[in-house]
Amino acid sequence: MNDQQYMALAIDLARRGMGWTSPNPLVGAVLVKDGRLIGQGWHQRCGGLHAEREALAACTEDPAGATLYVTLEPCCHQGRQPPCTQAVLEAGISRVVIGSRDPNPLVHGKGAALLRQAGVRVEEDFMRGACDALNPVFFHYITHKTPYVAMKYAMTADGKIACHTGLSQWVTGETARTHVQTLRHQYRGILVGIGTVLQDDPRLTCRMDGGRNPVRIVCDSHLRIPLESNLCRTAGEVPTIVACASPPPQKKQALEDLGVTVLELPGPDGKVDLPTLMAELGKREIDGLLLEGGGGLNESMLRQGLVHKVYCYLAPKLFGGADAKSPVEGRGVDSPNQCWRLTPPVCTPMGEDLLLEYEVIQDVHRDH
């Protein structure tokens, strides 16, 4: 095996922590000595050993003089775990190959510099693109302290997310619906509007075997959520947050009695202040958010520059109907040059459907 193959292995290992490490990054590490793989590991969950220490713990022989391949710059500060640079030096590692640079101000450049100062050969930016692709959520969260937001919807080939009657089960096939459960496991929170709750009475849980439920968040300006809804009835089992603007005191107390966290975040328009909600969720270490809202909430989040990625499941169906719902509603833009721009899509077949993944191009010069 060569350097590329060892780093590719570290990337594959890092992915095993998906859904469990937040708000920490996904990291994989591989130790090689004299052409032999002697240890490997990944960051398995928040609060657990970092990837470098996992790899060292798994060593089959003395790692002194070995090369460490790691997908993210080793940390050099005391957090939930002691600094990994300390473990690398104590083990006598002679060479460290790093994929991504850590944007955390406590680490950025300092981990690599510390190792070099101690005489370790350090190579940075190795297969950086592939390593960076592991952690868009962490990179955004650690620099902005707000969640990375991925808007997800399923639509027909004519752009409808439901029939004119409001019925939407099911737009896509079983393969695509199963994939959605992996996203619910991957993202720490899931956000919907009150319209979705009133229309569908969802549970918003992860139905993937061995998956983790996201924190459920409802944007409900006037606290209309029914106490008998699935979300309220299961709030004692799955963390549930309702963000509102002007809550009736008795309703707020009734929700809290059921285990619901109620956040009062009024905006100037009498609705929930969405940027303030994002900041509050960030304080609660919700680093990534899956937006499964209706067209109104989706448009509001886009308009305020709060969406970073789009998952569009495209079904080979036509619903028609002038009044049928579409993924992004609200006022929309006034002219094509005011549109929200997306990167070219990554296209993945999902059974009979197609998943299109886009990044939202953040254009500060957009004029509504």
ABEGO torsion letter per residue (X at the ends): XBAAAAAAAAAAAAAAABGAAOABBBBBBBBBBGGBBABBBBBABBGBBBAAAAAAAABABBABGBBBBBABBBBABBBABBBAAAAAAAAGBABBBBBBBBABAAABGAAAAAAAAAGBBBBBGBGAAAAAAAAAAAAAAAAAGBBBBBBBBBBBAAGBABBAAGBAOBABBAAAAAAAAAAAAABABBBBBAAAAAAAGBAGBBABBGBBBBBBBBBBAAGABBAABAAAAAAAABBBBBBBABBBAAAAAAAAAAGBBBBBBBBAAGBBBAAAAAAAAAAAGBABBBBABBAAAAAAAAAAGABABBBBBBBBBBAEEAABBBABBEAEBABAAABBBBBBBBBBBBEABBBBBBBBBBBAABBX
